[in-house]
């Protein structure tokens, strides 16, 4: 017993020391499970080496990110400059309201707001940090990204061979463990597809509303909301705050009020109707477990943990269910024996 506890303590200590490597491996495994259905479908219909298909998929995904960035970043920079330039007009429109003017005369709200808005570009530039620090961080991120992409590539290319070798070591339980892994793979892939589908809905809804309000770069801002909406529970709210700043450049404060009212209603519909319906069918995780998984993942790994929390919870749920089913089915046999 003492030896077993000692071995577990050593294993936990070693896992903690290499937690950075384990984090990259977990991300790679998650991406591989999410991309396997796409790679398999292309592999069945295209007469090309599997490695070439994976590389082509990487190029398409990287190109999509680059195209979106080329539209979103310039539009957001222009919106920030316009907000800063028109700050005096926004504050004067706020003071047109009698009630607001009464409190503004007492607390000087518009003066502070106007000063902050005019300093917005400077504050954003300062938030980016010194160029040296940003360069060092970027180099670290690029290195981790290359590692994740390389591991994901190998898992997509030879993952089934690795799994087959490991399963053959389990002997008579190979079929059971293989079925469990297939269920985990299906749950992660369905979660990814469901999450992307919800984000596309958020992008489309945002684009329509902003187009009606006459906000420039409506599609780019819709993409911003859709990107943040990939983060469960709080993502859409973060994106909505960014878009609220852009609505101030059109018809302040009417457009901003309309946008805030819309996003509140849409967020409720997404949280209580769309997400439970999609995630319930995709991963079949209890709503309470979903919330706890997101919160625990976010506390451990930040945004990445929030993204990985639900599929990890689904995988653990499948494994525990399989263990419990086999345990209860074997119990009568053991009693009879």
C-alpha positions in Angstrom: 0.0 0.0 0.0 2.8 2.4 0.9 4.6 1.6 -2.3 1.4 2.3 -4.3 0.9 5.7 -2.6 4.5 6.5 -3.2 4.3 5.7 -6.9 1.1 7.9 -7.2 2.9 10.8 -5.5 5.9 10.5 -7.8 3.5 10.4 -10.9 1.7 13.5 -9.7 4.9 15.3 -9.1 6.3 14.4 -12.5 3.0 15.4 -14.2 3.2 18.8 -12.4 6.7 19.4 -13.5 5.9 18.7 -17.2 2.4 20.3 -17.0 3.3 22.6 -19.9 4.1 19.7 -22.2 1.0 17.8 -21.1 -1.1 20.9 -21.8 0.2 21.0 -25.4 -0.4 17.3 -25.8 -4.0 17.7 -24.6 -4.6 20.6 -27.0 -3.2 18.5 -29.9 -5.4 15.5 -28.9 -8.5 17.7 -28.8 -7.7 19.3 -32.2 -7.0 15.8 -33.7 -10.3 14.4 -32.4 -12.1 17.4 -33.8 -10.5 17.3 -37.3 -10.5 13.5 -37.8 -14.0 13.4 -39.2 -13.1 16.1 -41.8 -9.8 14.3 -42.7 -11.5 10.9 -43.0 -14.2 12.3 -45.3 -11.7 14.0 -47.6 -9.5 10.8 -47.5 -12.5 8.7 -48.7 -13.3 11.0 -51.6 -9.9 12.2 -52.7 -7.2 10.2 -54.4 -4.4 11.9 -52.5 -2.0 10.9 -49.6 -3.4 11.4 -46.2 -0.5 13.7 -45.3 -1.2 15.9 -48.3 -4.8 16.2 -47.2 -3.9 17.2 -43.7 -1.4 19.8 -44.9 -4.1 21.2 -47.4 -6.5 21.5 -44.5 -3.9 23.4 -42.5 -3.4 25.8 -45.4 -7.2 26.4 -45.7 -7.6 27.0 -42.0 -4.6 29.4 -41.9 -5.8 31.2 -45.0 -9.3 31.7 -43.4 -7.7 33.1 -40.3 -5.5 35.5 -42.3 -8.4 36.7 -44.4 -10.6 37.3 -41.4 -7.8 39.1 -39.7 -7.2 41.4 -42.7 -10.8 42.5 -42.5 -11.4 42.6 -38.8 -8.3 44.3 -37.5 -8.3 47.3 -39.8 -12.0 47.9 -39.2 -11.7 47.7 -35.4 -8.7 50.2 -35.5 -10.8 52.6 -37.6 -13.7 52.3 -35.2 -11.5 53.1 -32.2 -10.1 56.2 -34.0 -13.6 57.4 -34.9 -14.9 56.9 -31.3 -11.9 58.9 -30.0 -12.4 61.7 -32.5 -16.2 62.0 -32.0 -16.0 61.8 -28.2 -17.3 65.5 -27.7 -20.3 64.8 -29.8 -21.3 61.7 -27.9 -21.0 63.5 -24.6 -23.1 66.4 -25.8 -25.8 64.0 -27.0 -25.8 62.4 -23.6 -26.3 65.8 -21.9 -29.3 66.4 -24.0 -31.2 64.2 -21.6 -32.5 66.2 -18.6 -32.1 63.5 -16.1 -28.6 62.6 -17.2 -27.7 66.3 -17.2 -28.8 66.6 -13.6 -26.5 63.9 -12.4 -23.7 65.0 -14.8 -23.6 68.5 -13.3 -23.1 66.9 -9.9 -20.6 64.0 -10.7 -19.0 65.3 -14.0 -19.6 62.0 -15.8 -19.3 63.3 -19.4 -16.0 65.1 -18.7 -14.4 61.9 -17.5 -16.0 59.9 -20.3 -14.8 62.3 -22.9 -11.3 62.2 -21.6 -11.2 58.4 -21.5 -12.6 58.1 -25.1 -10.1 60.6 -26.5 -7.3 58.6 -24.8 -8.6 55.3 -26.0 -6.0 54.7 -28.8 -3.2 55.6 -26.4 -4.6 53.3 -23.7 -4.9 50.4 -26.2 -1.4 51.0 -27.4 -0.1 51.1 -23.8 -2.0 47.9 -23.1 -0.1 46.1 -25.9 3.1 46.5 -23.9 6.6 47.2 -24.9 7.7 45.9 -28.3 10.4 43.7 -26.8 7.9 42.0 -24.4 5.4 41.5 -27.1 8.1 40.0 -29.4 9.2 37.6 -26.8 5.7 36.5 -26.0 4.9 36.1 -29.7 7.9 33.9 -30.2 6.8 31.7 -27.3 3.3 31.5 -28.7 4.6 30.7 -32.2 6.8 27.9 -30.8 3.9 26.4 -28.9 1.6 26.7 -32.0 4.2 24.9 -34.2 4.4 22.1 -31.5 0.7 21.7 -31.4 0.3 21.6 -35.1 3.1 19.1 -35.5 1.6 16.8 -32.8 -1.9 17.2 -34.3 -0.5 16.3 -37.7 1.1 13.1 -36.4 -2.1 12.1 -34.5 -4.2 12.7 -37.6 -1.7 10.7 -39.8 -0.9 7.8 -37.5 -3.3 8.2 -34.6 -5.3 5.0 -35.4 -2.0 3.0 -35.5 -1.0 4.4 -32.1 -4.4 3.6 -30.6 -4.4 0.1 -32.1 -1.1 -0.7 -30.6 -2.3 0.5 -27.2 -5.6 -1.4 -27.4 -3.9 -4.7 -28.4 -2.1 -4.6 -25.0 -5.5 -4.7 -23.2 -6.1 -8.3 -24.3 -9.8 -9.5 -24.0 -11.0 -6.0 -23.1 -9.9 -4.5 -26.5 -13.4 -4.4 -28.0 -14.8 -2.7 -24.9 -12.1 0.0 -24.8 -12.3 0.5 -28.6 -16.0 1.2 -28.4 -15.4 3.7 -25.5 -12.8 5.5 -27.5 -15.1 5.7 -30.5 -17.8 7.2 -28.3 -15.3 9.8 -27.0 -14.2 10.7 -30.5 -17.8 11.1 -31.6 -18.7 13.3 -28.6 -15.7 15.7 -29.1 -16.3 16.0 -32.9 -20.1 16.7 -32.3 -19.2 19.3 -29.7 -16.9 21.1 -32.1 -19.5 21.0 -34.9 -22.2 22.2 -32.5 -20.0 25.0 -31.2 -19.1 26.2 -34.7 -22.7 26.1 -35.7 -23.7 28.3 -32.7 -21.0 30.7 -33.5 -22.1 31.0 -37.1 -25.6 31.8 -35.8 -24.2 34.5 -33.6 -22.2 35.9 -36.6 -25.3 35.9 -38.8 -27.6 37.5 -36.2 -25.0 40.2 -35.4 -24.4 41.0 -39.1 -28.2 41.4 -39.7 -28.8 43.6 -36.7 -25.7 45.8 -37.3 -26.6 46.1 -41.0 -30.1 47.3 -40.1 -28.6 49.9 -37.7 -26.2 51.1 -40.4 -23.0 50.2 -38.5 -20.0 50.1 -40.9 -18.1 46.8 -41.1 -21.1 44.9 -39.9 -19.8 41.6 -41.2 -16.3 42.0 -39.6 -18.0 42.8 -36.3 -20.2 39.8 -36.7 -17.1 37.7 -37.1 -15.7 39.1 -33.9 -18.9 38.2 -32.0 -18.9 34.7 -33.6 -15.2 34.2 -32.6 -15.8 35.1 -29.0 -19.0 33.0 -29.0 -16.8 29.9 -29.3 -16.1 30.5 -25.6 -19.1 28.9 -23.7 -21.4 31.0 -21.5 -19.5 34.3 -21.5 -18.0 34.6 -25.0 -20.9 36.3 -26.7 -21.0 38.9 -23.9 -17.3 39.7 -24.4 -17.9 40.2 -28.2 -21.0 42.3 -27.5 -19.0 44.8 -25.5 -16.6 45.2 -28.4 -19.4 45.8 -30.8 -21.2 48.2 -28.4 -18.2 50.6 -28.9 -18.7 50.4 -32.7 -22.4 51.2 -32.5 -21.4 54.5 -30.8 -20.1 55.8 -34.1 -23.5 55.6 -35.8 -26.4 56.9 -33.8 -25.4 57.3 -30.2 -27.0 56.4 -27.9 -30.0 54.9 -29.8 -28.0 52.4 -31.8 -26.1 51.3 -28.7 -29.3 50.9 -26.7 -30.8 48.8 -29.5 -27.7 46.7 -29.7 -27.6 46.1 -26.0 -31.3 45.1 -25.9 -30.8 42.7 -28.8 -27.7 41.0 -27.3 -29.4 40.6 -24.0 -32.4 38.8 -25.6 -30.1 36.8 -27.9 -27.8 35.7 -25.1 -30.8 34.4 -23.1 -32.1 32.5 -26.1 -28.6 31.0 -26.8 -27.9 30.1 -23.2 -31.3 28.5 -22.4 -32.6 27.2 -25.7 -29.8 26.8 -28.4 -26.9 25.6 -26.3 -28.8 23.1 -24.2 -30.4 21.7 -27.3 -27.2 21.5 -29.4 -24.8 20.4 -26.6 -27.5 18.0 -25.1 -27.6 16.2 -28.4 -23.9 16.5 -29.2 -22.3 15.5 -26.0 -25.2 14.6 -23.7 -23.7 16.3 -20.7 -25.9 17.5 -17.8 -26.3 21.4 -17.8 -24.9 21.6 -14.3 -21.8 19.6 -15.3 -21.4 21.8 -18.3 -21.3 25.0 -16.2 -18.9 23.5 -13.7 -16.7 22.1 -16.4 -16.4 25.6 -18.1 -15.7 27.3 -14.7 -13.1 24.8 -13.6 -11.5 24.8 -17.0 -11.3 28.6 -17.1 -9.8 28.7 -13.6 -7.1 26.2 -14.6 -6.2 27.2 -18.2 -8.1 30.4 -18.9 -9.9 30.7 -22.2 -8.4 27.5 -23.4 -9.7 25.7 -20.4 -13.2 27.1 -21.0 -13.1 25.7 -24.5 -11.8 22.3 -23.4 -13.9 21.9 -20.3 -17.1 20.6 -21.9 -15.5 17.9 -24.2 -13.3 16.7 -21.4 -16.4 16.4 -19.2 -18.1 14.5 -21.9 -15.2 12.2 -22.3 -15.0 11.5 -18.6 -18.8 11.0 -18.5 -18.5 8.3 -21.2 -15.6 6.6 -19.4 -17.4 6.6 -16.1 -20.6 5.3 -17.7 -18.7 2.5 -19.4 -17.0 1.6 -16.1 -20.2 1.6 -14.1 -22.1 -0.4 -16.7 -19.5 -3.2 -16.8 -19.2 -3.1 -13.0 -22.9 -3.6 -12.5 -23.2 -6.2 -15.2 -20.3 -8.2 -13.7 -21.7 -8.0 -10.1 -24.4 -10.7 -10.4 -21.9 -13.1 -12.0 -19.5 -12.6 -9.1 -22.3 -13.2 -6.6 -23.4 -16.3 -8.3 -19.8 -17.6 -8.4 
